[in-house]
Amino acid sequence: MKKLLTATLVLGLCGAFSLPANATPEEDLKKFRTYHEKRFPKTPFNDYINGVYSVDSASR
C-alpha cells in the first residue's frame, strides 16, 4: 500500500511540474527574430541566408 501511495505521489508531482507548450509557431518565429536582431544589430535580415558567414566577419 505504501509503495502504491508513493508511486501515485511521484507521478502526480511529475505531472504537476510538466508544463504544456503554449507557444504558436508565429510566436516562436517572432521571438527567434527578435533575439537575433538584438544579438547582431548590424546584420541585415536578408544576409542571414548565409548562415554563420553573415554574423562572423572572420569566416567570410
Helices and strands as residue ranges (DSSP letters): H 2-17, H 25-39, G 45-54
